[in-house]
Amino acid sequence: MGKTTTSLNLAAALAQHQRVLLVDLDPQGNASTGLGVEYDQRSRGSYSALVGDEEPSTLPQPSAIEQLDVIPANGDLAGAELEIMDGERREYRLHDALQHVKDRYDTILIDCPPSLGLLTLNALIIAQSVLVPLQCEFFALEGISQLVRTIDRVRHAFNADLHLEGIVLTMYDRRNNLSSLVAEDARGFFGEQVFQTLIPRNVRIPEAQSHGQSVLTYARRSSGAEAYMALAEELIARQKKG
């Protein structure tokens, strides 16, 4: 349970408080699936935002959750990097597209691919901050240092405002000593950058995604739904503090 699970459920939780846009930039399209966007509804989406074959203002579409819109992903996105590789402003395609819609929303979340390629670079150039889900499992901390270095490089080369928003501990199991050790190590190394909210290992979360729903819609009183609502409130409070 990582980035996509956190992206779609945090977006659903934030939408209880504000207007939210979720951009699915992962060619697998799991965030789109998790919000119930049928495949035949994805012809206009993040691929179009990158290659410029549609009017950007028409790309967001409403989800089943009030105040939450989505720019979905389809299979064409897998070839987008090659298509824009030699194009003008290749690193700024998503930035330029979102300029047409960003004022409609209080928060825009981007679900990035798992690799650090041109798609992810497009996301980091438009983003103000990066939120990192960290599974409470062995070796989970090893990839964080590389990501932090990438954020630093992008900040110096492209986007001076980019910073690490924080780290969210997921798949936390209070009965498992390893979960506690990973959480302790993360807080010891990153301090207050680690969110206080812990996302538990909860079967309702993957069940919800298999039904094309957020866990808030599928099982609002579950521990998973309550955790994501708490995470949204903590994130909003952090942003208000500046």
SERO-4910 file (N, C-alpha, C, O; in steps of 0.05 Angstrom, whole numbers):
BEGIN
 pado doro    nc1    nc2    nc3   cac1   cac2   cac3    cc1    cc2    cc3    oc1    oc2    oc3
  Met    A     17    -24      0      0      0      0     18     25      0     29     32     21
  Gly    A     20     38    -23     39     59    -25     28     84    -37      8     95    -27
  Lys    A     41     94    -58     35    121    -68      7    124    -79     -7    143    -73
  Thr    A     -2    104    -95    -29    107   -107    -51    105    -86    -70    121    -87
  Thr    A    -49     86    -68    -68     84    -47    -70    109    -31    -92    119    -24
  Thr    A    -47    121    -24    -47    145     -9    -58    169    -25    -72    185    -15
  Ser    A    -50    170    -51    -59    192    -68    -90    193    -70   -102    214    -65
  Leu    A   -102    170    -76   -131    171    -80   -147    174    -54   -167    188    -54
  Asn    A   -137    162    -33   -152    164     -8   -147    191      6   -165    201     19
  Leu    A   -123    202      3   -118    228     14   -134    249     -2   -145    268     10
  Ala    A   -136    245    -28   -152    264    -44   -181    263    -36   -194    284    -33
  Ala    A   -192    239    -31   -219    236    -22   -223    249      5   -244    262     10
  Ala    A   -204    247     23   -206    258     49   -204    289     48   -219    303     62
  Leu    A   -186    299     32   -183    328     29   -208    341     17   -215    363     24
  Ala    A   -222    325      0   -246    335    -13   -269    340      7   -289    352      0
  Gln    A   -266    329     31   -286    335     52   -284    364     62   -302    374     75
  His    A   -261    377     55   -255    404     65   -251    425     43   -255    448     48
  Gln    A   -244    416     19   -236    435     -2   -240    423    -30   -247    400    -33
  Arg    A   -234    439    -50   -236    430    -78   -209    417    -85   -188    429    -82
  Val    A   -211    393    -96   -186    377   -101   -186    366   -129   -207    358   -140
  Leu    A   -163    366   -141   -158    353   -167   -137    332   -163   -115    338   -153
  Leu    A   -143    307   -172   -123    286   -172   -114    281   -201   -131    274   -218
  Val    A    -88    284   -206    -77    278   -233    -64    251   -232    -45    246   -217
  Asp    A    -75    232   -248    -63    205   -249    -42    206   -271    -48    207   -295
  Leu    A    -16    205   -262      6    207   -281     21    180   -282     43    179   -293
  Asp    A      9    159   -272     21    133   -273      8    117   -295    -17    114   -296
  Pro    A     24    107   -315     12     93   -337     -5     69   -329    -23     61   -345
  Gln    A     -2     58   -305    -18     36   -297    -47     45   -292    -66     28   -293
  Gly    A    -51     70   -286    -78     81   -283    -93     71   -258   -118     72   -258
  Asn    A    -79     63   -238    -92     51   -215   -108     72   -199   -129     65   -187
  Ala    A    -98     96   -198   -113    117   -183   -140    122   -197   -161    126   -184
  Ser    A   -140    122   -224   -165    125   -239   -184    102   -233   -208    107   -228
  Thr    A   -173     78   -233   -190     55   -227   -201     56   -199   -224     50   -194
  Gly    A   -184     65   -180   -192     66   -152   -214     87   -147   -227     87   -126
  Leu    A   -217    106   -166   -238    126   -163   -262    119   -182   -280    136   -186
  Gly    A   -261     95   -193   -284     86   -209   -286     98   -236   -308     97   -248
  Val    A   -264    108   -247   -265    119   -275   -262     96   -294   -242     82   -295
  Glu    A   -283     91   -310   -283     70   -330   -262     76   -351   -256     99   -357
  Tyr    A   -252     54   -363   -230     58   -383   -239     74   -407   -224     90   -418
  Asp    A   -264     71   -415   -274     86   -439   -278    115   -432   -285    131   -450
  Gln    A   -275    123   -407   -277    151   -399   -249    165   -397   -247    187   -387
  Arg    A   -228    151   -405   -201    161   -401   -188    171   -426   -163    175   -427
  Ser    A   -203    174   -448   -191    182   -473   -178    210   -471   -158    216   -484
  Arg    A   -190    227   -455   -179    254   -449   -168    253   -420   -184    250   -401
  Gly    A   -142    255   -417   -131    253   -390   -102    263   -389    -96    282   -404
  Ser    A    -86    251   -373    -58    261   -369    -41    258   -394    -23    274   -399
  Tyr    A    -47    238   -410    -33    235   -436    -38    260   -453    -20    271   -465
  Ser    A    -63    268   -455    -70    292   -471    -57    317   -459    -49    335   -475
  Ala    A    -55    318   -433    -41    341   -420    -12    343   -429     -2    365   -433
  Leu    A      1    320   -433     29    320   -440     34    325   -470     52    339   -478
  Val    A     17    312   -487     22    314   -516      7    337   -528     12    345   -551
  Gly    A    -12    349   -513    -26    373   -523    -46    369   -544    -50    386   -561
  Asp    A    -59    345   -544    -79    340   -565   -108    347   -557   -126    342   -573
  Glu    A   -111    358   -533   -138    367   -524   -135    394   -510   -114    401   -501
  Glu    A   -157    408   -509   -158    433   -494   -154    427   -464   -170    413   -453
  Pro    A   -133    438   -451   -127    431   -423   -150    436   -404   -154    421   -385
  Ser    A   -166    457   -409   -187    463   -390   -209    442   -390   -225    442   -371
  Thr    A   -210    425   -410   -231    404   -411   -222    378   -399   -238    359   -398
  Leu    A   -197    376   -389   -187    350   -381   -197    340   -354   -203    316   -351
  Pro    A   -201    357   -333   -212    347   -308   -240    337   -311   -256    349   -325
  Gln    A   -246    315   -299   -274    305   -299   -282    298   -270   -265    290   -254
  Pro    A   -308    302   -264   -317    297   -236   -315    268   -229   -320    250   -246
  Ser    A   -308    262   -204   -309    235   -193   -336    231   -179   -353    249   -179
  Ala    A   -340    208   -167   -364    203   -152   -364    218   -125   -384    218   -111
  Ile    A   -341    230   -118   -339    244    -93   -341    274    -97   -327    285   -114
  Glu    A   -359    286    -83   -363    315    -86   -337    330    -80   -323    323    -61
  Gln    A   -332    350    -96   -308    367    -94   -282    354   -103   -261    365    -99
  Leu    A   -284    330   -114   -260    316   -123   -262    310   -153   -279    295   -162
  Asp    A   -245    323   -169   -242    318   -197   -217    302   -203   -199    300   -186
  Val    A   -216    290   -226   -193    273   -233   -186    277   -263   -203    280   -280
  Ile    A   -160    278   -268   -149    276   -296   -138    247   -298   -117    242   -287
  Pro    A   -152    230   -311   -145    201   -310   -122    194   -328   -112    210   -344
  Ala    A   -113    169   -326    -91    158   -342   -102    135   -358   -118    119   -348
  Asn    A    -92    132   -382    -98    108   -398    -72     96   -409    -50    106   -403
  Gly    A    -74     75   -424    -50     61   -433    -32     77   -451     -8     71   -453
  Asp    A    -43     97   -465    -26    114   -482     -4    129   -467     17    136   -478
  Leu    A     -9    133   -441     11    147   -424     38    133   -423     58    146   -419
  Ala    A     37    107   -427     62     91   -426     82    100   -448    106     98   -444
  Gly    A     72    110   -470     90    119   -492     94    149   -492    108    159   -510
  Ala    A     83    163   -473     85    193   -474    113    203   -472    121    222   -485
  Glu    A    130    190   -455    157    199   -452    172    199   -479    186    219   -485
  Leu    A    169    178   -494    182    177   -520    171    198   -540    186    210   -555
  Glu    A    145    203   -538    132    222   -556    141    251   -551    143    266   -570
  Ile    A    146    258   -526    153    285   -521    183    289   -517    192    311   -512
  Met    A    199    268   -519    227    268   -513    242    291   -528    259    305   -516
  Asp    A    235    294   -553    249    314   -570    233    340   -574    240    357   -590
  Gly    A    211    342   -559    193    365   -563    202    389   -546    219    387   -528
  Glu    A    191    412   -553    197    437   -538    184    435   -510    163    423   -506
  Arg    A    198    446   -491    189    447   -463    180    420   -453    159    417   -440
  Arg    A    195    400   -459    186    372   -453    183    368   -423    166    353   -414
  Glu    A    199    383   -406    197    380   -377    174    396   -366    166    392   -343
  Tyr    A    162    414   -382    142    432   -372    114    427   -383     96    444   -380
  Arg    A    110    404   -396     85    399   -409     61    399   -389     41    411   -394
  Leu    A     65    385   -367     44    384   -347     40    411   -334     18    419   -328
  His    A     62    425   -328     61    452   -317     44    470   -335     26    484   -325
  Asp    A     49    469   -361     34    487   -379      5    480   -380    -12    498   -382
  Ala    A     -1    454   -380    -29    445   -381    -45    453   -356    -68    462   -358
  Leu    A    -32    450   -333    -47    455   -308    -51    485   -302    -67    492   -285
  Gln    A    -36    502   -317    -41    530   -313    -69    538   -321    -80    558   -310
  His    A    -82    522   -338   -109    528   -347   -131    520   -327   -154    528   -330
  Val    A   -123    504   -307   -144    493   -289   -137    497   -259   -155    493   -242
  Lys    A   -113    505   -253   -104    505   -225   -121    523   -207   -124    518   -183
  Asp    A   -131    545   -218   -146    564   -201   -173    553   -193   -186    565   -176
  Arg    A   -182    531   -204   -207    519   -196   -205    504   -170   -225    497   -158
  Tyr    A   -180    498   -161   -176    479   -139   -160    491   -116   -143    509   -121
  Asp    A   -165    481    -93   -149    488    -69   -124    471    -68   -103    480    -59
  Thr    A   -126    446    -76   -104    427    -75   -104    410   -101   -125    401   -110
  Ile    A    -80    406   -112    -77    388   -134    -57    366   -126    -34    373   -118
  Leu    A    -65    341   -127    -48    319   -121    -41    304   -147    -58    301   -164
  Ile    A    -16    296   -149     -7    282   -173      4    255   -165     23    253   -149
  Asp    A     -8    233   -175      2    206   -170     22    200   -191     16    195   -215
  Cys    A     48    199   -183     70    196   -202     75    166   -208     67    149   -193
  Pro    A     90    161   -230     99    134   -235    119    125   -214    130    142   -200
  Pro    A    124     99   -212    143     90   -192    172     96   -199    190     93   -182
  Ser    A    178    103   -224    205    109   -233    210    139   -236    191    154   -240
  Leu    A    235    147   -234    242    176   -236    250    183   -264    273    187   -270
  Gly    A    230    183   -282    234    190   -310    222    217   -317    218    234   -300
  Leu    A    217    221   -343    208    247   -353    179    253   -343    173    276   -338
  Leu    A    163    233   -339    136    238   -328    138    249   -300    125    268   -293
  Thr    A    154    236   -283    158    245   -256    170    273   -255    163    289   -238
  Leu    A    189    278   -272    201    305   -274    181    326   -280    181    348   -268
  Asn    A    162    320   -298    141    339   -304    124    345   -279    116    368   -275
  Ala    A    120    324   -263    104    328   -238    120    345   -218    109    363   -205
  Leu    A    146    340   -215    162    354   -196    166    384   -203    170    401   -186
  Ile    A    164    390   -229    168    418   -237    143    434   -231    145    458   -225
  Ile    A    119    423   -232     95    437   -226     89    437   -196     75    454   -186
  Ala    A     99    417   -181     92    413   -153    105    434   -135    126    445   -141
  Gln    A     92    440   -113    103    456    -92    117    438    -71    136    447    -58
  Ser    A    107    414    -68    119    396    -48    114    367    -55     98    361    -72
  Val    A    129    350    -42    128    321    -46    120    307    -20    133    311      0
  Leu    A     99    291    -21     91    275      1     98    246     -5     91    235    -25
  Val    A    113    233     14    124    207      9    111    186     27    115    188     51
  Pro    A     96    167     16     86    145     32    109    125     37    124    118     19
  Leu    A    112    117     62    134     98     69    122     74     83    111     76    105
  Gln    A    123     51     70    113     27     82    130     18    106    155     19    104
  Cys    A    117      9    127    132      1    151    142    -28    147    133    -47    160
  Glu    A    161    -30    128    172    -57    121    202    -54    118    213    -33    116
  Phe    A    215    -77    119    244    -79    117    254    -66     91    242    -70     70
  Phe    A    276    -51     92    288    -37     69    273    -13     59    281      0     41
  Ala    A    250     -7     72    233     15     61    247     42     62    242     58     44
  Leu    A    264     46     81    277     72     84    299     77     63    307    100     59
  Glu    A    309     55     50    332     58     33    327     76      9    345     90      0
  Gly    A    302     76     -2    297     92    -26    292    121    -20    292    138    -38
  Ile    A    287    128      6    280    156     13    304    175      7    300    197     -3
  Ser    A    328    167     14    351    184     10    355    191    -19    362    214    -25
  Gln    A    351    172    -37    353    178    -66    332    198    -74    337    216    -90
  Leu    A    307    194    -64    286    213    -71    292    241    -61    287    261    -76
  Val    A    303    243    -37    310    270    -26    331    283    -44    330    307    -48
  Arg    A    351    268    -53    371    279    -71    359    288    -97    366    309   -108
  Thr    A    339    273   -107    326    280   -132    310    306   -128    311    324   -145
  Ile    A    297    309   -106    282    334   -100    302    357    -99    295    379   -110
  Asp    A    325    354    -87    345    375    -86    354    383   -114    357    407   -120
  Arg    A    359    363   -131    369    369   -158    347    384   -174    354    403   -188
  Val    A    322    375   -172    301    389   -186    297    417   -175    292    436   -191
  Arg    A    300    421   -149    297    447   -137    318    467   -148    312    490   -155
  His    A    342    457   -151    364    474   -160    363    479   -190    372    501   -199
  Ala    A    353    460   -205    354    462   -234    328    474   -247    329    487   -267
  Phe    A    305    468   -234    279    474   -247    259    489   -229    246    507   -239
  Asn    A    257    482   -204    235    490   -188    244    497   -159    246    480   -142
  Ala    A    250    523   -156    262    532   -130    243    528   -107    252    528    -84
  Asp    A    217    526   -112    197    524    -90    193    495    -80    179    491    -60
  Leu    A    204    476    -94    199    448    -88    212    440    -61    235    447    -56
  His    A    196    426    -45    207    416    -19    193    390    -11    173    383    -22
  Leu    A    205    377      9    193    353     19    171    361     39    176    372     60
  Glu    A    146    355     32    123    361     49    124    344     74    119    353     97
  Gly    A    131    318     71    132    301     94    130    272     85    127    265     62
  Ile    A    133    254    105    133    225    101    109    214    116    106    219    140
  Val    A     94    197    102     70    184    114     77    155    118     83    141     99
  Leu    A     75    145    143     80    117    149     54    101    143     33    106    155
  Thr    A     57     81    125     34     65    117     38     36    124     61     28    132
  Met    A     17     20    122     18     -9    128     28    -13    157     43    -33    162
  Tyr    A     21      4    175     30      3    202     13    -18    218    -11    -18    217
  Asp    A     27    -36    231     14    -58    246     25    -57    275     48    -64    279
  Arg    A      9    -49    293     18    -46    321     27    -73    333     41    -73    353
  Arg    A     18    -95    322     25   -121    332     52   -130    322     63   -151    331
  Asn    A     63   -115    303     88   -123    290    111   -105    299    110    -81    296
  Asn    A    131   -117    312    154   -101    322    168    -87    299    179    -65    304
  Leu    A    169    -98    275    182    -86    253    170    -59    246    184    -40    240
  Ser    A    143    -57    247    130    -32    241    139    -10    261    144     12    252
  Ser    A    141    -18    286    150      2    306    178     10    301    185     34    305
  Leu    A    195     -9    293    223     -2    288    227     16    264    242     35    265
  Val    A    212     11    243    213     28    219    203     56    226    216     76    218
  Ala    A    181     58    241    171     84    249    191     99    266    195    123    263
  Glu    A    203     84    284    223     97    302    247    107    286    257    129    291
  Asp    A    257     91    267    280     99    251    273    123    234    289    142    231
  Ala    A    249    123    222    240    145    205    239    171    221    248    192    212
  Arg    A    227    170    245    225    194    261    252    203    271    257    227    274
  Gly    A    270    184    276    296    191    286    312    205    264    328    223    270
  Phe    A    308    198    239    324    209    217    311    235    206    325    254    201
  Phe    A    284    234    203    270    257    190    255    275    209    246    296    201
  Gly    A    253    267    235    241    284    255    213    292    249    196    275    243
  Glu    A    207    318    250    180    328    247    170    326    218    146    331    214
  Gln    A    187    319    200    177    315    172    160    290    170    146    286    150
  Val    A    161    272    189    144    249    190    117    256    202    116    267    224
  Phe    A     96    251    188     69    258    198     63    241    223     72    218    225
  Gln    A     48    253    241     40    238    265     20    217    259     19    196    272
  Thr    A      3    222    238    -17    202    231     -4    177    219     13    179    201
  Leu    A    -13    154    229     -3    129    218    -26    116    202    -49    114    212
  Ile    A    -20    106    178    -40     92    162    -38     62    169    -17     50    163
  Pro    A    -58     51    180    -56     23    190    -58      3    167    -69      9    146
  Arg    A    -49    -21    172    -55    -44    154    -85    -51    159    -92    -60    181
  Asn    A   -101    -46    139   -130    -49    142   -142    -61    117   -139    -49     96
  Val    A   -155    -83    119   -165    -98     95   -185    -81     79   -189    -86     55
  Arg    A   -198    -62     92   -219    -46     78   -206    -29     57   -220    -21     38
  Ile    A   -181    -22     60   -168     -4     40   -165    -17     13   -175     -6     -7
  Pro    A   -152    -41     11   -151    -54    -15   -178    -63    -25   -183    -64    -49
  Glu    A   -196    -71     -7   -223    -79    -15   -237    -56    -29   -250    -60    -50
  Ala    A   -234    -32    -19   -247     -8    -31   -237     -4    -59   -253      2    -77
  Gln    A   -210     -6    -63   -199     -2    -90   -209    -23   -110   -213    -16   -133
  Ser    A   -213    -47   -100   -223    -68   -118   -251    -62   -127   -260    -73   -147
  His    A   -265    -46   -112   -293    -38   -119   -294    -11   -133   -315      0   -137
  Gly    A   -270      0   -140   -270     26   -153   -278     49   -135   -291     68   -144
  Gln    A   -271     48   -109   -280     68    -90   -256     75    -72   -238     59    -68
  Ser    A   -258     99    -60   -240    105    -38   -249     91    -13   -273     83    -12
  Val    A   -232     88      6   -240     74     31   -260     91     46   -276     81     62
  Leu    A   -260    118     42   -279    135     55   -307    130     45   -327    131     61
  Thr    A   -310    123     20   -336    117      8   -344     89     15   -368     84     21
  Tyr    A   -325     71     14   -331     42     17   -336     34     47   -355     19     52
  Ala    A   -320     45     65   -322     37     93   -314     61    110   -292     61    122
  Arg    A   -331     80    112   -324    106    125   -316    103    154   -300    119    164
  Arg    A   -327     83    167   -321     80    196   -298     61    201   -292     55    224
  Ser    A   -284     52    180   -261     34    184   -237     50    194   -236     74    192
  Ser    A   -218     35    205   -194     48    215   -178     61    193   -165     82    197
  Gly    A   -180     49    169   -166     61    146   -177     88    138   -163    107    133
  Ala    A   -204     89    136   -217    114    129   -212    136    150   -206    159    143
  Glu    A   -213    128    175   -208    148    197   -180    158    196   -175    182    201
  Ala    A   -161    141    189   -133    149    187   -129    169    164   -115    189    168
  Tyr    A   -141    164    141   -137    183    119   -151    209    124   -141    230    116
  Met    A   -173    209    139   -186    234    146   -168    250    166   -166    274    164
  Ala    A   -155    235    184   -137    248    203   -112    259    188   -103    281    194
  Leu    A   -102    244    168    -79    253    152    -86    279    137    -70    298    137
  Ala    A   -110    280    126   -118    304    111   -119    328    130   -110    350    123
  Glu    A   -130    324    154   -132    346    173   -104    355    182    -99    379    186
  Glu    A    -86    336    185    -59    343    193    -44    358    171    -30    377    176
  Leu    A    -49    349    146    -36    363    124    -46    392    121    -31    410    117
  Ile    A    -73    396    124    -84    422    122    -73    440    145    -67    463    140
  Ala    A    -71    429    169    -60    444    191    -31    452    186    -23    474    193
  Arg    A    -16    434    175     12    440    169     14    463    149     30    482    152
  Gln    A     -2    462    128     -1    483    107    -10    510    118      0    530    109
  Lys    A    -29    510    136    -37    535    148    -15    548    165    -13    572    167
  Lys    A      1    531    178     23    540    194     46    552    176     63    567    186
  Gly    A     45    544    151     65    555    132     90    539    131    109    545    116
***
